[in-house]
């Protein structure tokens, strides 16, 4: 779960939030997009997480209605 952003990185109001993107990185692989979650969702369940001993990390971004994507969040780890 997460709290929706209300501001852009420049401090201006974010009034046209359209979706979120969830990126996953397991082991030494490069991050890949695993889900696009429509706003106003504030939770998501990732199924089929690799269970092969690698550590997996996730990051999210917010995307506005013009397709502008925010910087990625800090990684969270499983």
N, C-alpha and C positions, 0 to 999 in steps of 0.2 A: 504494500500500500504506500501511497505518497500523498503529499499536499500539493495541489496544483500551484504552479507559479503565477504570480500576479504582476510581476515586473520583468522587463527585459534586462539584459546585462548593463545597458546604459542608464537604467533607472526609470525609463518611461513605462507607462502602463501597458500590460499585455492584455489586449481586449479581444483578440481574435484567435485564441488557442484552438487548434483543430485536432491535434493528435499528439501521441507520444511514440517514440521509437525505442525499442529495447534491443540493446546490443549484448552479445555474449562472447566471451573468450574463455576457452578451456585449454589448460596447459600452456604451451608456447604459441598456439595458433593466433592469428590476427583476429580482432573482434569482427563479428558478423551480425547483421541485422536478423533478429529472430522473430520480431513481432512489431506490428504497428497497431497501436491501441487508440481508438477514437476517444476524443474528449466528449463528455466530461468525466470519463472513467477515472477512478482513483485507486484501482487495484487490478491486479492481473496474476493469474496462476500460470507459471511456466511448467509445462508437462514435458516428459521425455528428456529430462536433463541427463546428459551422459553420466554413466555410473561405471567408468572404467579406470578409476583411480586418479584421474587428472583433477586438479583444482579448477573450478569454474568461477568466472568473474562476470558481473553484469554492470552496465551503465545505461542511463536513459537520457533522452533528449526531449525537448518540447518542440513542436512544429506549429507554426501559425498558418492561417488560411492562405497565405501567399507562398507557402512551402519553405519559409525561412526556418532553419533548424538551429536550435540553441547549442551551446557547448555541451559536452557530455558531463554528466554528474561524476562524482568520485565513484570508483569501483566498489561494489559490494561483493563478498566472496561466499562461496559454499564450501 
